[in-house]
Amino acid sequence: MLDAYRNNDPVTIIYKGRNGTKTSRVIELLKIETDPYSGVRRIKSYCHLRRAERTFLLERVTDAIPANTELSVISKDSL
């Protein structure tokens, strides 16, 4: 994720929502920040699924690969 952030490369993530549902999303990382009080890390990004800026909690990202990866590393079973 840090390499993608530094290089402005899109990333495909599997994200676990509050209700436990997992979704696959392609995001472009805009900012990675840590809450100074709680230590929670957040990823501000552009989400291609929602076509808008979104903030994701890093602890809920279960898998991440470069979006341009030819090989399907994330299986449908992980959703």
QUIWO-V272347 format. One record per backbone hydrogen bond with DSSP energy under -1.0 kcal/mol. NH is the residue of the N-H (numbers start at 1). CO is the residue of the C=O. If there is no record, write none. Layout:
nh->NH co->CO
nh->NH co->CO
//
This chain:
nh->5 co->1
nh->6 co->2
nh->7 co->3
nh->9 co->4
nh->11 co->27
nh->12 co->65
nh->13 co->25
nh->14 co->63
nh->15 co->23
nh->16 co->60
nh->17 co->21
nh->20 co->17
nh->23 co->15
nh->25 co->13
nh->27 co->11
nh->28 co->46
nh->30 co->44
nh->31 co->44
nh->33 co->42
nh->35 co->40
nh->39 co->35
nh->42 co->33
nh->43 co->56
nh->44 co->31
nh->45 co->54
nh->46 co->28
nh->47 co->52
nh->48 co->26
nh->51 co->47
nh->52 co->47
nh->54 co->45
nh->56 co->43
nh->58 co->41
nh->60 co->57
nh->61 co->58
nh->62 co->14
nh->63 co->14
nh->65 co->12
nh->67 co->10
nh->69 co->66
nh->73 co->71
nh->78 co->75
nh->79 co->76
//
